[in-house]
Amino acid sequence: MHVRKKRNRSGSTSVVVVSKHSGRYKEVHVVGVSLNPSTIDELHRQGLLWIKQQTGLSDMPDIFKQYAQEKFEEESVDFFFNHIESILLNGTQLILQRVFGLIGFDRIDDPEFRQLVISRICQPLSKAATVDYLKSHFNEDVKLYKLYEYLDKLYDTQKDRVEQISVEHTRKILGGSIGLVFYDVTTLYFETDQGDELRKPGYSKDGKHALPQVVLGLLVSEGGYPLAYSIHEGNKYEGHTMLPIVEEFVKKFDLKNFVVVADSGLMNKDNIKLLEEGKYQYILGARIKNESAEVKQWILSLEKKDGCFDELGKLPKTRLIVGYSEKRAKKDAYNRNKGLKRLEKTYQTGSVTKEKINKRGYNKFLEISDDITVQINYAKVKEDERWDGWKGYLTNTDLPAEKTYQQYRSLWQVEHAFRITKGRLDLRPMFHFTEKRIKAHVCICFVAYKVYKELERILKTNKIDMSVDKVLEIAKTITTIRVRLPHSNKVVERTTLITEAQKSIACLFDEEFWRLRSEAK
C-alpha cells in the first residue's frame, strides 16, 4: 500500500490509500479532499499514519525514490567497471619505491636501475622473466635488450655512487659515525664448466668446487647495513681480499676511529702486519690450535669457566683473548661426532677414492698409508676433544675482553647478509657470463639488500611486529585500481586495503607516514 494524491475535476485533490493487486490499483481508504496545499500535505501524512496502523510498519519507504536510488547504484557500479583502465598487483612496489627513495637511491636517475632493484626484492627472476613481471604486475613496459644494455653500462658507472649513498645513509642512522666495520667473503658459482680470467674454480663455500666461481668480499656496519663490496677471481685466497677493500673504503670515505672485525679465515701474518702498518684497529678470530706449543699449553691449562676470559700479550700492541663456552663445547662435540660417523661409514672398506673425500673438515682425523689404505686416527680425535668450547680473539684495541667478544659476535651480521642475498635475493647461482654483467648483477643485489635492511629497520622503529618477508607477502595481495574518467580524461587510482592482514600494514601506504620520514632524512 501507498498514499496517492488524485486531482479531481472540481480542482480539489483527493488523498487516498491504494494497493496493487494483479497489476491493478484499488482504493482501500479515502483520507480526505481539499483545495488547500498545506491541508493536502497533512492528509498525506495522515494517510501514511493509517498505513502504519493497518500494517504495523513504520516509515513506509517511497518505492519510486527507492527504485531510483537502486538504479543509480547499479549504473554507478557499471560505470566504474566499464572505465577501469588497469588493475596492478603493485603493493610491494609502492612500499619499496618509498624505501628506495628514502635511502637516496633515487638520485641515480635511471628507471632501469630502480626497476631491477625492486623486482629483485619482489620476485628475483631472470632478466627475461623480470621484463614479463614488470609488465604484468606494475604495467611498466620494459624491453629486454634495454635491460641488457643498461647492465653493460651499470657495471663500472654506478658502483661508487651506490656505495656513497649507502655509506651516507648508514652514517646518519648510526648517529653520524661508523665505529665497527665487519668483513667477510663468500663465493658465487656459475652453472657452467667453462671459466675465464674472473670465473675460476677454487674453494667453494657452497660445495661447488668443480664449477667456476668468483669471490665476493663485503663490508657491513654495526646493525648489518652494507657499506662496500669487492669482486675477485674465483681462485683468490680470501685472506688477500680484506686489506684492499678496507684501504679503498677508508680512503674514499675518510673513515676514522673504527675497528675492523673479521673471522679467523682472514687472519694471517701478512694481514696483521698490514693492519698494524696502516694503524687500523682490529678484532680477528684467532687460530688457537695453530699457536706455538707454549701458547697452546697455556690455553689448555686454563680453568674451563663458562663466559670467562683470559688474556695473553703477544706483540707490543696485540692481545690474545681466550674464552670458554659450555654451549660451544656441546656444539663442537656434536659436530665432531657427526663428522666421525660419516667418516666411519665412508671409509669402512679401508680404501679411498676422490669421490669419497669428505668436505666437512674432518679429514684431519684420517691417516693414509703408502699403500693407499686409510684409517681413522682416534688419538687425534681425543686431542681435538681438549679444545671443545675454547675460542680465541686477536686484537690491538684497548677494549675489555667482554666487549671485544661482544663486538666479534656481531660478525654474524655479515653471514646474515650473505644468507639473505644468496637465498632471498638469488644472488647465486649466476647465469651471466661477461664480466660487465656479473659485476652489474652484484651491484643490483647489493642495493636490493640495502633496501631490504632499511625496510627491516623502519618496521622495527615503528613497532610493526612483522618480518620484511611477511610484509612483502601481504603486500603482494594489495592492488591499485586505475579508472579513467571519460569527460575529463583524468585517471583516478585507489589502493585496495580490504583484508585484516592488508589493513595491518596500512601505514606503509599512507602519504603522511612517508612524508614524516622524508622530512627527518
C-alpha positions, 0 to 999 in steps of 0.5 A: 500500500501507498498514499496517492494524491488524485486531482479531481475535476472540481480542482480539489485533490483527493488523498487516498490509500491504494494497493496493487493487486494483479497489476491493478490499483484499488482504493482501500481508504479515502483520507480526505479532499481539499483545495488547500496545499498545506491541508493536502500535505497533512492528509498525506501524512495522515494517510501514511499514519493509517498505513502504519496502523493497518500494517504495523510498519513504520516509515513506509519507504517511497518505492519510486525514490527507492527504485531510483536510488537502486538504479543509480547504484547499479549504473554507478557500479557499471560505470566504474567497471566499464572505465577501469583502465588497469588493475596492478598487483603493485603493493610491494612496489609502492612500499619499496619505491618509498624505501628506495627513495628514502635511502637516496637511491633515487638520485641515480636517475635511471628507471632501469636501475630502480626497476631491477632493484625492486623486482629483485626484492619482489620476485628475483627472476631472470632478466627475461622473466623480470621484463614479463613481471614488470609488465604484468604486475606494475604495467611498466613496459620494459624491453629486454635488450634495454635491460641488457644494455643498461647492465653493460653500462651499470657495471663500472658507472654506478658502483661508487655512487651506490656505495656513497649513498649507502655509506651516507645513509648508514652514517646518519642512522648510526648517529653520524659515525661508523665505529665497527666495520665487519668483513667477510667473503663468500663465493658465487658459482656459475652453472657452467664448466667453462671459466675465464680470467674472473670465473675460476674454480677454487674453494667453494663455500657452497660445495661447488668446487668443480664449477667456476666461481668468483669471490665476493668480499663485503663490508657491513656496519654495526646493525648489518647495513652494507657499506662496500663490496669487492669482486675477485677471481674465483681462485683468490685466497680470501685472506688477500681480499680484506686489506684492499677493500678496507684501504679503498673504503677508508680512503674514499670515505675518510673513515676514522676511529673504527675497528675492523672485525673479521673471522679467523679465515682472514687472519694471517701474518701478512694481514696483521702486519698490514693492519698494524702498518696502516694503524687500523684497529682490529678484532680477528678470530684467532687460530688457537690450535695453530699457536706455538706449543707454549701458547697452546699449553697455556690455553689448555691449562686454563680453568674451563669457566663458562663466559670467562676470559683470559688474556695473553700479550703477544706483540707490543700492541696485540692481545690474545683473548681466550674464552670458554663456552659450555654451549660451544663445547656441546656444539663442537662435540656434536659436530665432531661426532657427526663428522666421525660417523660419516667418516666411519661409514665412508671409509669402512672398506679401508680404501679411498677414492676422490669421490669419497673425500669428505668436505666437512673438515674432518679429514684431519682425523684420517691417516693414509698409508703408502699403500693407499689404505686409510684409517681413522686416527682416534688419538687425534680425535681425543686431542681435538676433544681438549679444545671443545668450547675454547675460542680465541680473539686477536686484537690491538684495541684497548677494549675489555675482553667482554666487549671485544667478544661482544663486538666479534659476535656481531660478525654474524651480521655479515653471514646474515647478509650473505644468507639473505642475498644468496637465498632471498635475493638469488644472488647465486647461482649466476647465469651471466657470463661477461664480466660487465654483467656479473659485476652489474648483477652484484651491484643490483643485489647489493642495493636490493639488500640495502633496501631490504635492511632499511625496510627491516629497520623502519618496521622495527622503529615503528613497532610493526611486529612483522618480518620484511618477508611477511610484509612483502607477502601481504603486500603482494595481495594489495592492488591499485585500481586505475579508472579513467574518467571519460569527460575529463580524461583524468585517471583516478587510482585507489589502493585496495586495503580490504583484508585484516592482514592488508589493513595491518600494514596500512601505514606503509601506504599512507602519504603522511607516514612517508612524508614524516620520514622524508622530512627527518632524512 
